Amino acid sequence: MMSKIHRHRRRAIMSRMLCSLAWLALVSGLVGCQSPPPLSLVEQAEAAYTRGAYKQADEIYGRALVEAPGSGRALHGRARVALALRDPESALRLYGELAKLDRRYFASVTRDDYALTLLEAGRARLAAGKLAGSIQALRVLQRVKPQQKGLAGELSRALTTHGEKLAMHGKRDEAMKYFKEAIELTPNSPAPYVGAAEILLASGRKKEALSLLTAGRRYSPSDGRLRALAVEAMGVY
């Protein structure tokens, strides 16, 4: 009698266990069948950007901004796309808009991307002959990220080119300021030494010119322009 009762109990327990397992299997199946939530427009744009589909990313970011005009993440993304498409001026405009709409996001998230945009804008303006604009962008970069790779060289080139232009128009004192700043930034670059020495020689300040050229030749001993100007400064004609 007791054996029959035990067998009945075991069957009941096994039946309940089987029902529980079946229920768990059903629930797991239902959970597995659920699709993940759809990506937001910003997430879709970021995925397109990562794939290198920049124009598609820009279009999607634009749609995201229609839905949420003040979205810092969307504006930041669109600025990154503009830079990837070699349009740093548009990127700077977008960063300017972002700074007005969401200063906290701009200051905390975009620093490195904004710095790179300023560097590329400085390069592009210098190549286009927009010297004042190039120097302006690079000076802002000095404040934002003074250790940005490539900054010293680009700013030195812009300053030297601007100094040369000023010297050609007889603005020697102003030109000297640019040459001196360029030398401080890149003491191993011969061009600003040449520009400054030419002004000093033209002003009859041969001793100062020779001292400056001597400093420049420590970094660039084989530069022909520095050597020729040094000979002139020593009075050998």
C-alpha positions in Angstrom: 0.0 0.0 0.0 2.8 2.4 1.0 4.7 1.5 -2.2 1.7 2.5 -4.3 1.4 5.8 -2.5 5.1 6.5 -3.1 4.8 5.7 -6.7 1.8 8.0 -7.0 3.7 10.8 -5.3 6.7 10.3 -7.6 4.5 10.4 -10.6 2.9 13.6 -9.4 6.3 15.3 -8.7 7.6 14.2 -12.1 4.4 15.6 -13.8 4.8 18.9 -12.0 8.5 19.1 -13.0 7.7 18.4 -16.6 5.0 21.0 -16.6 7.5 23.5 -15.1 10.1 22.7 -17.7 7.6 23.0 -20.5 6.5 26.4 -19.2 10.1 27.6 -18.9 10.8 26.4 -22.5 7.7 28.3 -23.7 8.7 31.5 -21.9 12.3 31.2 -23.2 11.0 30.8 -26.7 8.8 33.8 -26.5 11.6 36.0 -25.1 13.9 34.7 -27.9 11.4 35.7 -30.5 11.2 39.3 -29.3 13.2 41.6 -31.6 15.5 44.2 -30.1 14.2 47.8 -30.0 14.8 49.8 -33.2 17.8 52.1 -33.5 17.2 55.8 -33.0 18.0 58.1 -35.8 21.2 59.3 -34.1 22.2 55.6 -33.6 21.5 54.9 -37.3 23.6 57.9 -38.3 26.5 56.9 -36.1 26.4 53.4 -37.6 26.5 54.9 -41.1 29.4 57.2 -40.1 31.3 54.2 -38.7 30.8 52.4 -42.1 32.3 55.4 -43.9 28.9 56.3 -45.5 29.3 59.9 -44.6 26.6 61.4 -46.9 24.0 58.9 -45.6 25.1 59.7 -42.1 24.6 63.4 -42.7 21.1 62.9 -44.1 20.1 60.8 -41.1 21.6 63.3 -38.7 19.6 66.0 -40.5 16.4 64.1 -39.9 17.3 63.6 -36.2 17.7 67.4 -35.9 14.3 68.0 -37.4 12.9 65.8 -34.7 15.0 67.3 -31.9 16.6 70.6 -33.1 18.7 71.0 -29.9 20.2 67.6 -30.0 23.9 68.0 -29.0 24.7 64.5 -30.1 23.2 65.0 -33.6 25.0 68.3 -34.1 28.3 66.9 -32.9 27.8 63.9 -35.3 27.0 66.2 -38.2 30.1 68.3 -37.5 32.2 65.1 -37.5 30.7 64.2 -40.9 31.5 67.6 -42.3 35.1 67.3 -41.3 35.3 63.8 -42.8 33.9 65.3 -46.0 36.8 67.9 -45.9 34.6 70.8 -45.1 36.0 72.2 -41.8 34.2 75.5 -42.2 30.8 73.8 -42.1 32.0 71.8 -39.1 33.1 75.0 -37.3 29.7 76.5 -37.9 28.0 73.4 -36.5 30.2 73.5 -33.4 29.4 77.2 -33.0 25.7 76.3 -33.0 26.2 73.5 -30.6 28.1 75.7 -28.2 25.1 78.1 -28.1 22.5 75.3 -27.7 24.2 73.0 -25.3 27.3 74.5 -23.8 27.8 71.7 -21.3 27.8 69.0 -24.0 30.1 71.1 -26.2 32.6 71.7 -23.4 32.6 68.1 -22.0 32.4 65.9 -25.1 33.6 67.6 -28.3 37.0 68.9 -27.2 39.2 66.6 -29.3 37.0 66.7 -32.4 36.6 70.4 -32.2 40.4 70.8 -31.8 41.0 68.7 -34.9 38.5 70.8 -36.8 40.3 74.0 -35.9 43.6 72.5 -37.0 42.1 71.5 -40.4 40.4 74.9 -40.8 43.8 76.6 -40.2 45.5 74.4 -42.8 42.7 75.0 -45.4 42.7 78.7 -44.9 46.5 78.9 -45.1 46.4 76.9 -48.4 43.8 79.3 -49.7 45.9 82.4 -48.8 43.5 83.4 -46.0 46.3 84.2 -43.6 44.4 86.1 -40.9 41.7 83.5 -40.8 44.2 80.7 -40.5 46.0 82.4 -37.6 42.7 83.1 -35.9 41.6 79.4 -36.1 45.0 78.2 -34.8 45.1 80.7 -32.0 41.7 79.4 -30.8 43.2 75.9 -31.0 46.1 77.1 -28.8 43.5 77.9 -26.1 41.4 74.8 -26.6 44.1 72.2 -26.8 47.7 73.7 -26.8 49.3 70.2 -27.1 47.4 69.3 -30.3 49.7 67.5 -32.7 50.6 69.6 -35.7 49.6 72.9 -34.1 53.0 74.4 -33.7 54.1 73.7 -37.2 50.9 75.0 -38.8 50.8 78.2 -36.8 54.5 78.8 -37.4 53.9 78.5 -41.2 50.9 80.8 -41.1 52.8 83.4 -39.0 55.9 83.2 -41.3 53.8 83.6 -44.4 51.9 86.5 -42.9 55.2 88.1 -41.8 56.6 87.8 -45.3 53.6 89.5 -46.8 53.8 92.3 -44.3 57.5 92.8 -45.0 56.8 93.0 -48.7 54.5 95.9 -47.9 57.1 97.7 -45.8 55.5 96.8 -42.4 58.7 95.6 -41.0 58.1 96.1 -37.3 54.8 94.2 -37.5 56.4 91.5 -39.6 59.2 91.0 -37.0 56.6 90.2 -34.3 55.2 87.4 -36.5 58.7 86.0 -37.3 59.8 86.0 -33.7 56.6 84.2 -32.6 57.2 81.6 -35.3 60.8 81.1 -34.2 59.6 80.5 -30.6 57.1 77.9 -31.9 59.4 76.1 -34.2 63.1 76.9 -33.6 64.2 74.2 -36.0 62.4 75.9 -39.0 64.7 78.1 -41.1 62.0 80.2 -42.8 61.2 82.7 -39.9 64.9 83.2 -39.3 65.3 84.1 -42.9 62.5 86.6 -42.8 63.6 88.2 -39.6 67.3 88.4 -40.7 66.3 90.0 -44.0 64.5 92.8 -42.1 67.5 93.3 -39.8 70.0 93.4 -42.7 67.8 95.9 -44.6 67.8 98.1 -41.5 71.6 97.9 -41.2 71.4 95.8 -38.0 74.0 93.3 -39.1 75.2 92.2 -35.7 71.6 91.3 -34.6 71.1 89.5 -37.9 74.2 87.5 -37.5 73.3 86.5 -34.0 69.9 85.4 -35.1 71.3 83.5 -38.1 73.8 81.8 -35.9 71.0 80.5 -33.7 69.1 79.3 -36.8 72.1 77.5 -38.2 72.4 75.4 -35.1 69.1 73.7 -36.1 69.6 73.9 -39.9 73.3 74.0 -40.6 72.9 73.0 -44.3 70.2 75.6 -45.2 71.6 77.7 -48.1 69.5 80.8 -47.3 70.7 81.0 -43.7 74.3 80.5 -44.9 74.0 83.2 -47.6 72.5 85.7 -45.2 75.2 85.0 -42.6 77.9 85.8 -45.1 76.1 89.0 -45.9 75.8 89.9 -42.2 79.6 89.3 -41.7 80.2 91.9 -44.5 81.6 89.5 -47.0 80.4 90.4 -50.5 
